[in-house]
Amino acid sequence: MYHSIILLPKGAALFLFYGVGLIGICYTIPLFTSIVSSLIWRKKKTVKTWRLNLLLYGGATFGVIDHLWNRELFLMSENPWKDLALGVVITVAVFILWGIISAISKKIAVLQEEKV
């Protein structure tokens, strides 16, 4: 059962806070993490942090689009901790993917240096 925070008739969004507001929405964790990552990237502009930024914003964007598509952008379940846990799982999955991509990039760079 969901508590409706807004109604989305044919995609139109009306933003209203209800109870704890956006705290219970699963995409807030990846979105918050991507904003923090952007602040870090502004000080330390590396390819690695840029990739992390793109992956985090991609994860957050996916969550927002998924909720828009299902007309539940600002809906909260009865258990907001489940929503937050899902946001943490999404963010951890993005960090794992980033680690894999970083390791592969490092290995490719080493192999290219050995060829030269």
C-alpha positions in Angstrom: 0.0 0.0 0.0 1.3 3.4 -0.9 0.6 6.8 0.6 0.0 9.2 -2.3 2.0 12.4 -2.0 1.0 13.6 -5.5 -1.2 12.6 -8.3 0.4 12.3 -11.8 -2.4 12.7 -14.3 -0.9 12.0 -17.7 2.6 12.9 -16.6 1.9 16.3 -14.9 3.6 16.6 -11.6 2.3 18.5 -8.5 5.0 18.5 -5.8 3.6 18.3 -2.3 5.4 17.3 0.9 3.8 14.7 3.0 5.1 13.5 6.4 8.8 12.9 5.9 8.7 14.1 2.3 11.3 12.8 -0.1 13.2 10.8 2.6 11.4 7.6 1.6 12.0 7.6 -2.1 14.6 5.2 -3.3 16.3 7.4 -5.9 17.3 10.1 -3.3 20.3 8.2 -2.1 22.0 7.9 -5.6 21.0 11.5 -6.4 22.5 12.8 -3.1 25.6 10.7 -3.7 26.0 12.1 -7.2 25.7 15.6 -6.0 28.5 14.9 -3.4 30.5 13.3 -6.1 30.1 16.4 -8.3 31.4 18.6 -5.5 34.4 16.3 -5.1 35.0 16.3 -8.9 35.1 20.1 -8.9 38.2 20.0 -6.6 39.8 16.8 -8.0 39.1 16.6 -11.7 40.2 13.1 -12.7 38.9 10.7 -15.3 38.1 8.3 -12.4 35.8 10.7 -10.6 34.2 11.8 -13.8 33.3 8.2 -14.6 31.9 7.8 -11.1 29.9 11.0 -11.6 28.4 9.8 -14.8 27.4 6.4 -13.3 25.8 7.9 -10.2 23.8 10.4 -12.2 22.8 7.6 -14.5 21.6 5.6 -11.6 19.6 8.5 -10.2 18.2 9.4 -13.5 17.1 5.8 -14.1 15.2 5.9 -10.7 13.5 9.2 -11.5 12.4 8.0 -15.0 11.2 4.7 -13.7 9.1 6.4 -11.1 7.7 8.9 -13.6 6.9 6.1 -16.0 4.9 4.3 -13.4 3.3 7.6 -12.1 4.7 7.2 -8.7 7.4 9.9 -8.6 6.5 11.1 -5.1 4.9 8.0 -3.6 6.1 6.5 -0.4 5.5 3.0 0.7 4.4 2.1 4.2 7.9 1.2 5.0 10.2 4.1 4.0 13.2 2.1 5.2 12.8 -0.3 2.4 12.9 2.6 -0.1 16.0 3.9 1.5 17.6 0.4 1.5 16.8 0.1 -2.2 18.6 3.4 -2.8 21.6 2.2 -0.9 21.7 -1.0 -2.9 21.5 1.0 -6.2 24.3 3.2 -5.0 26.5 0.3 -3.9 25.9 -1.4 -7.2 27.1 1.7 -9.0 30.2 1.8 -6.9 30.9 -1.8 -7.6 30.5 -1.2 -11.3 32.8 1.8 -11.1 35.4 -0.3 -9.3 35.2 -2.9 -12.1 35.5 -0.3 -14.8 38.4 1.4 -13.0 40.2 -2.0 -12.6 39.7 -2.8 -16.3 40.9 0.7 -17.4 44.0 0.3 -15.2 44.8 -3.2 -16.7 44.3 -1.9 -20.2 46.7 1.0 -19.5 49.3 -1.4 -18.2 49.0 -3.6 -21.2 49.3 -0.7 -23.6 52.5 0.5 -21.8 54.0 -3.0 -22.1 53.4 -3.0 -25.8 55.3 0.3 -26.3 
